[in-house]
Amino acid sequence: MTEYFEQYASDYDRVQPVKIEMYDFYHRLALDLVPFDTDEPFRFADLGCGTGNFLSMLLERFAVSDGFALDLSEAMIDLASEKIGDSSDRVQFVQHDLGDPLPVELAELDMVVAFSVLHHLTDERKRAICGEIFSALKPGGWLLLVDAMYAPYSSDVWDRGRERERSARAQRFEEAGILQAELDRHEHAKSALDESSPERDRISTLDEQMQNLRDAGFSSIDRVWHFWMEHLVVARK
Ligand SMILES: C[S@@+](CC[C@H](N)C(=O)[O-])C[C@H]1O[C@@H](n2cnc3c(N)ncnc32)[C@H](O)[C@@H]1O
């Protein structure tokens, strides 16, 4: 069922934070924006938890929180479960394709986090899942959303940014000792995904995604940070 992320999982923690320039930064920023006291119990769902990088930070800082962690890839879930170790009794892992409606167990949540996963969904599912997240939240509940979304840039600024990104990324990979052949292997697996694969990139515009959140009924929607195409949005029911 999964092809790309199942293979990428074992390399993810070594490669992804180097590939995505601000990966560590936006995780720390999002953690600081979690709107609960560290001794306050709350229930969350992490959609597309991957190897559990944010999940482990969340569980460590908020020691009485509990919740759900969903991902399509079994290998990702295994790594996330291993990473959170003793905290695994506070998390229910669910292997789930977010192309399908959210499981009904996701209800009465205080917070949903979705980092770099909604861009895999079709436009129709992106719209629908915003409504499902809204329904799964308690009144006053929060959504922390990080994703790649197109925002308008003038072409010369965009071209310069892309060029800078290409060379800065190559330098980061070189410094980290990550070989081009390895990256090519992953990129090849990604580009070979079938048109209908649930793992394909289907990046939409920031405007479309903000409209989906407004249509779902969120009362406040704040884009608190962005770096080129990466955006961190905090929305409240
Ligand atoms: C770019 S990774 C992000 C992982 C994690 N949230 C992070 O920020 O490190 C995307 C994750 O979404 C999962 N994924 C991709 N398509 C999915 C789908 N249709 N349903 C559920 N999970 C999916 C992948 O298996 C992968 O773990």
Ligand as a Chemical Component Dictionary entry (heavy atoms), coordinates in Angstrom:
data_LIG
# 
_chem_comp.id                   LIG 
_chem_comp.type                 NON-POLYMER 
_chem_comp.pdbx_formal_charge   0 
_chem_comp.three_letter_code    LIG 
# 
loop_
_chem_comp_atom.comp_id 
_chem_comp_atom.atom_id 
_chem_comp_atom.alt_atom_id 
_chem_comp_atom.type_symbol 
_chem_comp_atom.charge 
_chem_comp_atom.model_Cartn_x 
_chem_comp_atom.model_Cartn_y 
_chem_comp_atom.model_Cartn_z 
_chem_comp_atom.pdbx_ordinal 
LIG C1  C1  C 0  6.990  14.477 5.125  1  
LIG S1  S1  S 1  6.521  13.216 6.263  2  
LIG C2  C2  C 0  6.137  14.189 7.718  3  
LIG C3  C3  C 0  6.263  13.374 8.980  4  
LIG C4  C4  C 0  6.203  14.174 10.271 5  
LIG N1  N1  N 0  4.919  14.806 10.447 6  
LIG C5  C5  C 0  7.312  15.196 10.290 7  
LIG O1  O1  O 0  7.010  16.397 10.216 8  
LIG O2  O2  O -1 8.473  14.796 10.382 9  
LIG C6  C6  C 0  4.927  12.753 5.692  10 
LIG C7  C7  C 0  4.326  11.628 6.520  11 
LIG O3  O3  O 0  2.980  11.474 6.096  12 
LIG C8  C8  C 0  2.734  10.105 5.868  13 
LIG N2  N2  N 0  1.718  10.038 4.806  14 
LIG C9  C9  C 0  1.869  10.315 3.490  15 
LIG N3  N3  N 0  0.701  10.178 2.848  16 
LIG C10 C10 C 0  -0.213 9.825  3.791  17 
LIG C11 C11 C 0  -1.594 9.518  3.761  18 
LIG N4  N4  N 0  -2.272 9.562  2.613  19 
LIG N5  N5  N 0  -2.213 9.178  4.907  20 
LIG C12 C12 C 0  -1.518 9.136  6.084  21 
LIG N6  N6  N 0  -0.203 9.412  6.177  22 
LIG C13 C13 C 0  0.443  9.740  5.040  23 
LIG C14 C14 C 0  4.055  9.504  5.475  24 
LIG O4  O4  O 0  4.090  8.112  5.715  25 
LIG C15 C15 C 0  5.016  10.289 6.335  26 
LIG O5  O5  O 0  5.214  9.684  7.581  27 
# 
loop_
_chem_comp_bond.comp_id 
_chem_comp_bond.atom_id_1 
_chem_comp_bond.atom_id_2 
_chem_comp_bond.value_order 
_chem_comp_bond.pdbx_ordinal 
LIG C1  S1  SING 1  
LIG S1  C2  SING 2  
LIG S1  C6  SING 3  
LIG C2  C3  SING 4  
LIG C3  C4  SING 5  
LIG C4  N1  SING 6  
LIG C4  C5  SING 7  
LIG C5  O1  DOUB 8  
LIG C5  O2  SING 9  
LIG C6  C7  SING 10 
LIG C7  O3  SING 11 
LIG C7  C15 SING 12 
LIG O3  C8  SING 13 
LIG C8  N2  SING 14 
LIG C8  C14 SING 15 
LIG N2  C9  SING 16 
LIG N2  C13 SING 17 
LIG C9  N3  DOUB 18 
LIG N3  C10 SING 19 
LIG C10 C11 SING 20 
LIG C10 C13 DOUB 21 
LIG C11 N4  SING 22 
LIG C11 N5  DOUB 23 
LIG N5  C12 SING 24 
LIG C12 N6  DOUB 25 
LIG N6  C13 SING 26 
LIG C14 O4  SING 27 
LIG C14 C15 SING 28 
LIG C15 O5  SING 29 
# 
